[in-house]
Amino acid sequence: MTSTAAAGAAVRPVAREPRLIHAAILLVTSGLSVLVTAVLGPSMPAMQAHFADVPGADFLVPLTMTAPMLMMAFLSIFAGELADRFGRKRLLVGAAVLYGVVGTAPLVLDSLVAIIASRFALGVMEAALMTVSTTMIGDYYDGARRERYMSLQTTVAASSAFLLNGLGGLIAEHGWRAPYATFAVSLLLAPLMVIYLWEPPSRATMSVAEAASDGRSLQRGLLALICALGAVLGVVFMTVPVHLGYLFGAIGEPSPARIGIAYAINSLGVIAGTFVFGWLLGPRWRVAWQLAAGAGIAAVGFMMMRAAADYNALAAAGFVNGLGCGILLPAMVTWNMRELPLSRRGFGIGAYQSCFFFGFFINPLIVVGLEKQLAAPRAAAVGTIGVLLLALAALALVVGALQRRAR
């Protein structure tokens, strides 16, 4: 693990000076990943009722939400490799256009199978958008500016989730198809990408001499470690979105509105954590200590959930956990970004994104598996994850101390 300060020594990959408009386009584009699921949740019951006569609808309708995430887990690494080989901008613009086309397709599709197919296709486009936009933030910015924009990427995603959960309910009042119209936003972004973004140096544009001057090779062992930790982070981050509602049910909280407020409080914690990282920890602390702080705070949140016996305690636990996750998310992405050579940046970011989203999918298997193994309530399983995460935080502290002693 290297110090954040080492990022300033990296060679700046682009000669042009990016402005606020460039950051805004890339941050909003990366935030489209939230749109994939957040806006559709409130319309699921109506969609389920519409397709009630379709065999297997109980399984197939929820698949419309999870199918894009599955594609993101499998294909982000390949999207990154394509961006390295053939360039970033064309892939980004093409994916944005197709995202709008396949994302809005359920407005006119009548077959549930066809809708699911369009959602799988949407996941392919989102894998490209998320990976390439993140890569281009790393291409356009370096040093402290990159740290802040990577933290803002998480801020935008968490803020979008906060807003879209409410917006999705309002739009769903006009029918279960209506929320799919929001995916047309990428068609507004595409011309802005064409006008304002430029193709940064990559393996597709670098000469042999420029590639040699990059001065670094891909450290496969380190990338494997970062990706493994990314999968762990995926499991950690999805624990609250998937299981918080069950924890409220276990303490006898029946109100969906109050549970929704608790989810919003968790999102506010994530937002706060990104600011803590971007303006306090990122510029000053070495990576090991950043990870120790984020993991330790998130672990405390999980253990608070284990002990919570009423609404206020559980909502507060969600905020604390969100605060830790808000530190961990940008800390991991910026660490990975700093360690990647320019010529393999897309591949490395794509590999990390694939592992991160894979963690999303295995989260229910791990939490429910722990619940059954412990023969205890869901809260005990969440608390166990907190204990394991606290052990990882302690290990990161030891690594940080050893690094400091070695200097």
Secondary structure, DSSP 8 states (H G I E B T S, - for coil): ---GGGGGGS----SS---HHHHHHHHHHHHHHHHHHHTTGGGHHHHHHHTTTSTTHHHHHHHHHHHHHHHHHHHHHHHHHHHHHH-SHHHHHHHHHHHHHHHHGGGT---HHHHHHHHHHHHHHHHHHHHHHHHHHHHH--HHHHHHHHHHHHHHHHHHHHHHHHHHHHHHTT-TTGGGGGGGHHHHHHHHHHHH------TTT--HHHHHHT-----HHHHHHHHHHHHHHHHHHHHHHHHHHHHHHHTT---HHHHHHHHHHHHHHHHHHHHHIIIIIHHHS-HHHHHHHHHHHHHHHHHHHHH--SHHHHHHHHHHHHHHHHHHHHHHHHHHHHHS-GGGHHHHHHHHHHHHHHHHHHHHHHHHHHHHHHTS-HHHHHHHHHHHHHHHHHHHHHHHHHHHHH-
